[in-house]
């Protein structure tokens, strides 16, 4: 017996179109469940953040560069 429930989550329209596929929706549901219930020795969200951070550093992103990108993003969202 499954213990899953439907939960509405706001997503961008392009993502919503992709989620019309039942298999993709089920896979995303499993990912979300795992992200929200990490184990003591494995936190997928922290792992993903570490990988993204390492990739950004490898590509030359600095703390100042990140700050500038975030500031630009905030200005763009305020329009």
SULTA-V668495 format. One record per residue. N is the residue number from 0. OMEGA is omega in whole degrees, -180 to 180 (* if undefined). BURIAL is b if it has 24 or more other ideal C-beta (glycine too) atoms within 12 Angstrom, else e. D_CENTER is the distance of its C-alpha to the mean C-alpha in whole Angstrom. Layout:
n = <N/N>
omega = <OMEGA/OMEGA>
burial = <BURIAL/BURIAL>
d_center = <D_CENTER/D_CENTER>
//
This chain:
n = <0/1/2/3/4/5/6/7/8/9/10/11/12/13/14/15/16/17/18/19/20/21/22/23/24/25/26/27/28/29/30/31/32/33/34/35/36/37/38/39/40/41/42/43/44/45/46/47/48/49/50/51/52/53/54/55/56/57/58/59/60/61/62/63/64/65/66/67/68/69/70/71/72/73/74/75/76/77/78>
omega = <-178/176/179/177/177/179/179/179/179/177/177/-175/179/178/180/178/179/-178/175/177/-176/-178/178/-180/178/179/178/178/178/179/-180/179/-180/179/-177/179/180/176/-177/-176/-179/177/-176/180/178/177/179/179/177/180/178/179/179/179/179/179/179/180/174/179/178/177/178/179/178/178/179/179/179/178/178/179/180/178/-180/-179/-179/-177/*>
burial = <e/e/e/e/e/e/e/e/e/e/e/e/e/e/e/e/e/e/e/e/e/e/e/e/e/e/e/e/e/e/e/e/e/e/e/e/e/e/e/e/e/e/e/e/e/e/e/e/e/e/e/e/e/e/e/e/e/e/e/e/e/e/e/e/e/e/e/e/e/e/e/e/e/e/e/e/e/e/e>
d_center = <28/25/23/20/20/19/17/16/13/13/11/12/16/15/12/15/17/15/15/19/19/20/19/15/15/16/14/11/13/13/10/9/13/12/9/12/15/15/18/20/20/16/13/10/8/11/12/9/9/13/13/11/14/16/16/16/19/20/20/22/19/21/21/23/21/18/20/21/18/16/20/20/17/18/21/20/18/22/24>
//
